[in-house]
């Protein structure tokens, strides 16, 4: 997808107002742990969700019946960094079930969907050579803008390993755009090191701060590239062990809705969930 096509795609999605499966129902992927271990066996009655401070009536979906869609985003950069990342990602494929789907997006001077969202029985390739730039921001938006189907879940794992110098979107725009998605976004990044100095280092730190906001806002996390191979299983296990909650908002106020998810009956639990949504 070239810049010109991306602008058309971006404009069309903005006019749709949401990338969620439904504008009427809010989905929340909530990971509940205690002492670092997942808490199982909770029911809808154990959760309390407030939407802009107002308590909501919550229902719990059966996650064991919900296949997973995984999108992997690879930024253009040093092949020595990308290849291990891609190898780890493809190893991750073997952990998915037959009903799960996978797509890989390469971000260069164009956004290349190496394979559309498809069964994990097919192994996608990726393209990274001969690119004039890195359009990571546009590619990440393209990834999480995929509408999550009501009967599926969407996990995004992205590799930010080179400064974006080609995107239409600035990284500062991504947190606001991510308010509209049901996807859980994770960002894998590397330390800038001594080779990235001055304005480039400042730009890297600014962009990673925005990407960290995207991850936390959607219920995901940011993690270092050095640990990427080790955390793939952790990310998937965490995602599978998460609860999927839903509610129909009372009222129709437009704008940002801050969410708070708690388990009042349990002390000492840690809950990782989306921080809100745009309506």
C-alpha positions in Angstrom: 0.0 0.0 0.0 1.6 3.3 -1.1 1.2 6.6 0.7 -1.6 7.7 -1.6 -3.6 4.5 -1.1 -2.9 4.8 2.7 -4.4 8.3 2.8 -7.6 7.0 1.1 -7.7 4.0 3.5 -7.2 6.3 6.5 -9.8 8.7 5.5 -12.4 6.0 4.9 -11.8 4.5 8.3 -12.0 7.8 10.1 -15.4 8.4 8.5 -16.5 5.0 10.0 -15.7 6.4 13.5 -14.8 3.0 15.0 -12.7 -0.1 14.2 -14.5 -2.1 16.9 -16.8 -5.1 16.2 -19.8 -3.1 17.4 -20.4 0.6 18.1 -23.1 -0.5 20.7 -21.2 -3.2 22.6 -17.8 -2.6 24.4 -15.4 -5.5 24.6 -12.6 -5.6 27.3 -9.8 -8.1 27.4 -8.8 -8.2 31.0 -5.8 -10.1 32.3 -6.0 -10.8 36.0 -3.0 -12.1 37.9 -1.9 -12.5 41.5 1.8 -12.8 42.4 2.5 -13.1 38.7 0.2 -16.0 38.1 -3.2 -15.9 36.2 -6.3 -16.0 38.3 -8.8 -18.4 36.8 -12.4 -19.3 37.6 -13.8 -15.8 37.8 -17.4 -15.1 36.7 -19.0 -12.0 35.4 -20.3 -11.2 38.9 -16.7 -11.0 40.2 -15.9 -8.0 37.9 -16.9 -4.4 38.3 -16.6 -2.1 35.4 -17.2 1.7 35.5 -17.6 3.7 32.3 -16.8 7.4 33.1 -17.5 6.5 36.7 -20.9 4.8 36.0 -21.2 1.1 37.0 -22.0 -1.2 34.1 -23.8 -4.5 33.8 -21.1 -7.0 32.7 -21.3 -10.3 30.8 -18.5 -12.7 30.3 -17.7 -14.4 27.0 -16.4 -17.9 26.7 -12.8 -17.3 25.5 -12.1 -21.0 24.9 -14.6 -20.8 22.0 -13.1 -17.6 20.5 -10.3 -18.1 17.9 -7.5 -15.6 17.9 -6.4 -13.3 15.1 -2.7 -12.3 15.3 -1.1 -9.4 13.4 2.6 -9.0 13.4 4.1 -5.7 12.2 7.8 -5.6 11.2 9.4 -2.2 10.7 12.1 -1.7 8.1 15.6 -1.7 9.5 18.7 -3.8 10.0 18.2 -7.3 8.6 20.2 -8.7 11.5 17.5 -7.4 13.8 14.5 -8.2 11.7 15.5 -11.8 10.9 15.6 -13.0 14.5 12.4 -11.1 15.1 10.7 -12.8 12.2 12.1 -16.2 13.1 10.7 -15.8 16.6 7.4 -14.7 15.2 7.2 -17.7 12.9 8.0 -20.0 15.9 5.0 -18.3 17.5 2.9 -19.7 14.7 3.2 -23.3 16.1 1.6 -22.2 19.3 -1.6 -21.1 17.5 -4.6 -23.4 17.0 -6.0 -24.5 13.6 -8.9 -22.0 13.9 -6.6 -19.1 14.6 -5.4 -16.7 11.9 -2.2 -14.8 11.3 -1.0 -12.0 9.1 2.4 -10.3 8.8 2.7 -6.6 7.7 6.1 -5.2 6.6 6.6 -1.4 7.0 9.0 0.1 4.4 8.3 2.9 1.9 5.0 1.0 1.3 2.9 -1.1 3.7 3.2 -4.7 2.4 0.7 -7.3 3.7 2.9 -10.3 3.1 -0.2 -12.5 3.6 -3.7 -11.4 4.4 -5.3 -12.6 7.6 -5.2 -16.3 6.9 -5.1 -19.8 8.6 -1.9 -20.5 10.4 -1.4 -23.5 8.1 0.2 -21.1 5.6 3.6 -19.5 6.4 3.8 -15.9 5.2 7.0 -14.3 3.9 8.1 -10.7 4.4 9.9 -8.1 2.4 12.4 -5.7 3.8 15.2 -5.0 1.3 15.4 -2.1 -1.1 13.1 0.1 0.9 13.6 3.9 1.0 12.1 4.4 4.4 10.2 3.1 7.4 6.4 3.6 7.6 6.0 1.9 11.0 3.3 4.3 12.3 1.1 3.8 9.2 1.6 0.0 9.4 0.7 -0.1 13.1 -2.5 1.8 12.5 -3.3 -0.5 9.6 -2.8 -3.4 11.9 -5.0 -2.3 14.8 -7.7 -0.8 12.5 -8.6 -4.4 11.5 -12.2 -4.7 12.8 -12.3 -7.4 15.4 -15.1 -9.8 14.5 -17.6 -10.5 17.3 -16.7 -14.1 17.6 -12.9 -13.6 17.5 -10.1 -11.8 19.4 -7.3 -9.7 17.9 -3.7 -9.6 19.2 -1.2 -7.2 17.6 2.6 -7.7 18.1 4.7 -5.0 16.5 8.5 -4.5 16.1 9.7 -0.9 16.3 13.4 -1.2 15.6 14.1 1.8 13.4 13.0 5.4 13.5 10.0 6.1 11.3 10.9 8.5 8.5 8.2 7.7 5.9 4.7 7.5 7.5 1.8 9.8 6.8 0.9 9.5 10.5 3.0 10.9 13.4 3.4 8.6 16.4 1.7 11.2 18.5 -1.6 10.5 16.6 -1.6 6.8 17.3 -2.8 6.9 21.0 -6.0 8.8 20.0 -6.6 6.5 17.0 -6.1 3.4 19.2 -9.1 4.5 21.3 -11.3 3.1 18.6 -9.9 -0.5 18.5 -10.7 -3.7 20.3 -7.3 -5.1 19.5 -4.7 -5.6 22.3 -1.5 -4.0 21.0 2.0 -5.0 22.1 5.2 -3.2 21.0 8.6 -4.8 20.9 11.4 -2.2 20.7 15.2 -2.0 21.1 17.4 0.4 23.1 18.6 3.3 20.9 22.2 2.7 21.9 25.2 5.0 21.3 24.7 5.1 17.5 21.5 7.1 17.8 22.3 10.6 19.1 21.0 14.1 19.1 17.7 14.7 17.2 17.3 11.1 16.2 17.6 9.9 19.8 15.1 12.6 20.9 12.7 11.5 18.1 13.1 7.8 19.1 12.3 8.5 22.8 9.3 10.6 21.8 8.0 7.9 19.5 8.5 5.1 22.0 6.7 7.1 24.6 3.7 7.4 22.3 3.8 3.7 21.4 3.9 2.8 25.0 0.7 4.8 25.5 -0.9 2.8 22.7 0.1 -0.5 24.3 -1.1 0.4 27.8 -4.2 2.0 26.5 -5.3 -1.2 24.7 -4.3 -3.5 27.5 -1.0 -4.5 25.9 2.6 -3.9 26.9 5.9 -2.6 25.6 8.9 -4.9 25.9 12.6 -5.0 24.8 13.7 -6.8 21.6 16.3 -8.8 23.5 13.5 -10.6 25.3 11.2 -11.0 22.4 11.9 -14.6 21.7 11.3 -15.5 25.3 8.0 -13.6 25.7 6.1 -14.8 22.7 4.8 -17.8 24.6 4.1 -15.5 27.5 2.1 -13.1 25.4 0.0 -15.8 23.9 -0.6 -17.6 27.2 -1.5 -14.3 28.8 -3.9 -13.5 26.0 -5.5 -16.9 26.1 -5.9 -16.7 29.9 -7.5 -13.3 29.8 -11.2 -12.7 30.4 -13.3 -11.1 27.6 -15.9 -8.9 29.2 -18.6 -7.0 27.4 -21.3 -4.4 28.3 -23.7 -2.1 26.5 -23.0 1.4 27.6 -25.9 3.2 29.3 -26.3 6.5 27.4 -24.7 7.6 24.2 -22.3 10.4 25.2 -19.8 11.0 22.4 -16.1 11.3 23.1 -13.6 9.5 25.4 -15.0 7.0 27.9 -12.5 6.1 30.7 -12.9 2.5 31.9 -11.9 1.0 35.2 -11.9 -2.8 35.7 -11.7 -4.2 39.2 -12.4 -7.5 41.1 -13.7 -6.2 44.4 -13.8 -9.6 46.1 -10.0 -10.2 45.7 -7.1 -8.4 47.2 -3.7 -8.1 45.7 -4.6 -8.8 42.1 -3.2 -7.0 39.1 -5.5 -6.3 36.2 -4.3 -5.3 32.8 -7.1 -4.1 30.5 -7.9 -1.3 28.1 -8.1 2.1 29.7 -11.1 3.4 27.7 -12.7 3.8 24.3 -13.9 6.5 21.9 -17.5 6.8 21.1 
